[in-house]
Amino acid sequence: MQSTFWRGPDGRHWDEGDATFDPATQTWSYRLIPAAQDPTTGRWSAKPTGRPITVIGHPGQIGYIQVSSDPLGEPRIARLHAGLVELLADYEKFVGQPHPHAGELHILFEDVAALPEELRRRGRAAAQTAAQSGFQRGLRNGRRR
């Protein structure tokens, strides 16, 4: 099973761990484990050290943004990343300091890198919904057309 990674409201990254349901309060809580990005491959993984946190509610509904576990796995995204890194390095070389919005640009890249994974999930969900509704079998309102 592939891990789900999140960028928190504070900019730190997390690997989604176990979820537990509290029947008394009717809420889910999620264990989030600190994550680190491999500087060479760009892949995210849980840090073996680091203090996990627990959040009440699904991370995607309380301000966390899902990020791709392998942002450079899609060749077009990898080329975009290489171009961004080169552009920022050129800026720093010519100006003598990092671009003032380099951090924001990396966050925006992360959002774009998550799109292919998100679109694949949506496609699978739509196909599953269609199959469950009978659309694939030519059924309409429970009857064949």
Salt bridges, closest charged atoms under 4 A:
ASP10 OD2 - ARG12 NE 2.71
ASP70 OD2 - ARG43 NE 3.55
GLU74 OE2 - ARG76 NE 2.82
GLU104 OE2 - HIS101 ND1 3.11
GLU110 OE1 - ARG7 NH1 2.47
GLU110 OE2 - HIS13 NE2 2.84
ASP111 OD1 - ARG7 NH2 2.83
GLU117 OE2 - ARG121 NH1 3.78
GLU118 OE2 - ARG122 NH2 2.72
